[in-house]
Amino acid sequence: MLPKIFIAGHKGMVGSAILRQIKKNKAKVIIRTKKQLDLTDEKKVFKFFETNKLDQVYLCAAKVGGILANMKYPVDFLLNNIKIQNNIITACHKYGVKNLIFIGSSCIYPKNISRKIKETDILTGELEKTNEAYAIAKISGVKLIQSINQQFKKYKNFKILMPCNLYGPNDNYHANNSHVLAALIRKFSIAKKKKLKNITIWGTGKPRREFMYVDNFAKAAIFFMKK
């Protein structure tokens, strides 16, 4: 019997990449737009899970944005993400979903780490101020899943994946709200069209980043879902 799979946030960069990969294999994928299912509404989310009897859930839905958006709308990033995460993770627990993958973010780790980041570094230091609200929301999702796994032994297949900076199809190229690689692509593209001699890049240039093509991450997510 084919698994029943729900991708929360199927229109985003990560969700759409997972959907593309899953469609290559035989599986029953269920998707809902924001108009069809408001993930911040607990009653609607619980009703959806109760009705559909899901086997696998990819929690990719989130309010995301670049540095400026995070600094300008911290309340939105904190509350909306916590609501979405709590509703879906709790629904998975309540309605017997055995396999859940929660997509986290590398920003949950302390900002002042000079070596390679380890999983155990979470909550050992100060967060980056520019996206602190988003990071705190993600940490709450991580801790909720860890708590469920600890308290309810049969739910051991709730997993968390922490990607580095992703890029690829369906990225956001907004002038102020995009992530770093999409922002750079936009700046260089405009500079080439307008034949500009210089462009302005945000930041000091000192932070080091790691990038991954989103379809490669999607393949990894599907691999770990089966583990």
Disulfide bonds with the S-S distance in Angstrom:
none
